[in-house]
């Protein structure tokens, strides 16, 4: 079955632990989407505070995520 772009854009956010996601290559933050396995979670920073954001969205399927371990990640 082909994974359609944006198919999950209106679905509720899924809580995940960033530390348990599959990384994309040797990136410390960029991860593969656990839902569609095609897109990436890029882990953006807030434009004002520069803190890593608690929420993310897959670049392909549009699924949104909430990082349960964001406080730990921000301390690294």
VOFITOR-291052 format. One record per residue: x, z, y negated of N, C-alpha, C in turn; residue number from 1. Coordinates in nm, 2 decimals. Layout:
! VOFITOR-291052
> X,Z,Y,X,Z,Y,X,Z,Y,NUM
...
This chain:
! VOFITOR-291052
> 0.08,0.00,0.12,0.00,0.00,0.00,0.09,0.00,-0.13,1
> 0.06,-0.09,-0.22,0.13,-0.10,-0.34,0.10,0.02,-0.44,2
> 0.20,0.08,-0.50,0.18,0.19,-0.59,0.15,0.13,-0.73,3
> 0.03,0.14,-0.78,-0.01,0.09,-0.91,0.04,0.17,-1.03,4
> 0.10,0.10,-1.13,0.14,0.18,-1.25,0.03,0.25,-1.31,5
> 0.05,0.37,-1.35,-0.05,0.45,-1.43,-0.17,0.50,-1.35,6
> -0.17,0.48,-1.21,-0.28,0.52,-1.13,-0.32,0.67,-1.14,7
> -0.23,0.75,-1.17,-0.25,0.90,-1.17,-0.26,0.96,-1.31,8
> -0.27,0.87,-1.41,-0.26,0.92,-1.55,-0.37,1.02,-1.59,9
> -0.49,1.01,-1.53,-0.60,1.11,-1.56,-0.61,1.22,-1.46,10
> -0.52,1.23,-1.37,-0.53,1.34,-1.27,-0.47,1.47,-1.33,11
> -0.52,1.59,-1.29,-0.47,1.71,-1.34,-0.32,1.73,-1.31,12
> -0.25,1.81,-1.39,-0.11,1.83,-1.37,-0.09,1.91,-1.24,13
> 0.03,1.88,-1.19,0.07,1.95,-1.06,0.19,2.04,-1.10,14
> 0.18,2.16,-1.05,0.29,2.26,-1.07,0.40,2.23,-0.97,15
> 0.52,2.22,-1.01,0.64,2.20,-0.93,0.76,2.28,-0.97,16
> 0.85,2.30,-0.88,0.98,2.36,-0.92,1.08,2.25,-0.93,17
> 1.14,2.24,-1.05,1.24,2.13,-1.07,1.35,2.14,-0.98,18
> 1.39,2.26,-0.94,1.50,2.28,-0.85,1.48,2.23,-0.71,19
> 1.35,2.21,-0.68,1.32,2.15,-0.54,1.30,2.00,-0.54,20
> 1.30,1.94,-0.65,1.28,1.79,-0.66,1.40,1.71,-0.62,21
> 1.38,1.59,-0.57,1.49,1.50,-0.53,1.54,1.44,-0.66,22
> 1.67,1.46,-0.68,1.74,1.40,-0.80,1.76,1.25,-0.79,23
> 1.76,1.19,-0.90,1.79,1.04,-0.91,1.94,1.03,-0.93,24
> 2.01,0.98,-0.83,2.15,0.96,-0.84,2.22,1.10,-0.87,25
> 2.32,1.10,-0.96,2.39,1.22,-0.99,2.34,1.29,-1.11,26
> 2.22,1.26,-1.16,2.17,1.32,-1.28,2.13,1.47,-1.25,27
> 2.16,1.55,-1.34,2.13,1.70,-1.33,1.98,1.72,-1.36,28
> 1.91,1.64,-1.44,1.77,1.66,-1.48,1.68,1.55,-1.43,29
> 1.72,1.43,-1.42,1.63,1.32,-1.38,1.60,1.33,-1.23,30
> 1.47,1.33,-1.20,1.42,1.34,-1.06,1.33,1.23,-1.02,31
> 1.32,1.21,-0.89,1.22,1.11,-0.84,1.08,1.18,-0.84,32
> 0.98,1.10,-0.87,0.84,1.15,-0.87,0.80,1.19,-0.72,33
> 0.76,1.31,-0.70,0.72,1.35,-0.57,0.59,1.30,-0.52,34
> 0.51,1.23,-0.61,0.38,1.18,-0.58,0.40,1.03,-0.53,35
> 0.45,0.95,-0.62,0.45,0.80,-0.59,0.59,0.76,-0.53,36
> 0.69,0.84,-0.55,0.83,0.81,-0.49,0.89,0.69,-0.56,37
> 0.83,0.63,-0.66,0.88,0.51,-0.73,0.93,0.55,-0.87,38
> 0.85,0.62,-0.94,0.89,0.66,-1.08,0.98,0.77,-1.09,39
> 1.01,0.81,-1.22,1.11,0.92,-1.24,1.05,1.02,-1.33,40
> 1.09,1.14,-1.32,1.06,1.25,-1.42,1.19,1.27,-1.50,41
> 1.18,1.25,-1.63,1.30,1.24,-1.71,1.34,1.37,-1.78,42
> 1.25,1.47,-1.78,1.27,1.60,-1.84,1.32,1.58,-1.98,43
> 1.22,1.57,-2.07,1.24,1.55,-2.21,1.27,1.68,-2.29,44
> 1.32,1.67,-2.41,1.34,1.78,-2.50,1.24,1.78,-2.61,45
> 1.21,1.89,-2.66,1.12,1.90,-2.78,1.20,1.85,-2.90,46
> 1.13,1.77,-2.98,1.20,1.70,-3.09,1.24,1.80,-3.20,47
> 1.18,1.91,-3.21,1.21,2.01,-3.32,1.31,2.12,-3.27,48
> 1.28,2.18,-3.15,1.36,2.29,-3.10,1.47,2.24,-3.01,49
> 1.46,2.12,-2.96,1.55,2.07,-2.86,1.55,2.14,-2.73,50
> 1.45,2.23,-2.70,1.44,2.29,-2.57,1.38,2.20,-2.47,51
> 1.42,2.21,-2.35,1.36,2.13,-2.24,1.21,2.16,-2.24,52
> 1.13,2.06,-2.22,0.98,2.07,-2.22,0.94,2.12,-2.08,53
> 0.83,2.20,-2.08,0.77,2.26,-1.96,0.70,2.15,-1.88,54
> 0.65,2.05,-1.95,0.57,1.94,-1.89,0.65,1.81,-1.88,55
> 0.60,1.73,-1.79,0.67,1.60,-1.77,0.56,1.50,-1.71,56
> 0.60,1.38,-1.72,0.51,1.27,-1.66,0.59,1.16,-1.60,57
> 0.54,1.12,-1.48,0.61,1.01,-1.41,0.61,0.88,-1.49,58
> 0.72,0.82,-1.49,0.73,0.69,-1.56,0.66,0.58,-1.50,59
> 0.62,0.59,-1.37,0.55,0.49,-1.30,0.40,0.52,-1.28,60
> 0.37,0.62,-1.21,0.23,0.65,-1.17,0.15,0.73,-1.28,61
> 0.23,0.79,-1.37,0.16,0.86,-1.48,0.12,1.00,-1.45,62
> 0.15,1.05,-1.33,0.11,1.19,-1.29,0.18,1.28,-1.38,63
> 0.11,1.39,-1.42,0.18,1.49,-1.51,0.22,1.61,-1.42,64
> 0.32,1.68,-1.46,0.37,1.79,-1.39,0.40,1.91,-1.49,65
> 0.40,2.03,-1.43,0.44,2.15,-1.51,0.55,2.21,-1.43,66
> 0.66,2.24,-1.49,0.78,2.30,-1.42,0.76,2.45,-1.42,67
> 0.74,2.50,-1.30,0.72,2.65,-1.29,0.85,2.72,-1.31,68
> 0.97,2.66,-1.30,1.10,2.73,-1.31,1.16,2.69,-1.45,69
> 1.09,2.65,-1.55,1.15,2.60,-1.67,1.23,2.71,-1.74,70
> 1.20,2.83,-1.73,1.28,2.94,-1.80,1.41,2.94,-1.74,71
> 1.42,2.93,-1.61,1.55,2.94,-1.54,1.64,2.81,-1.58,72
> 1.57,2.70,-1.59,1.64,2.58,-1.62,1.70,2.58,-1.76,73
> 1.62,2.64,-1.85,1.67,2.65,-1.99,1.79,2.74,-2.01,74
> 1.81,2.83,-1.91,1.92,2.93,-1.92,2.05,2.86,-1.87,75
> 2.04,2.75,-1.80,2.16,2.69,-1.74,2.24,2.61,-1.85,76
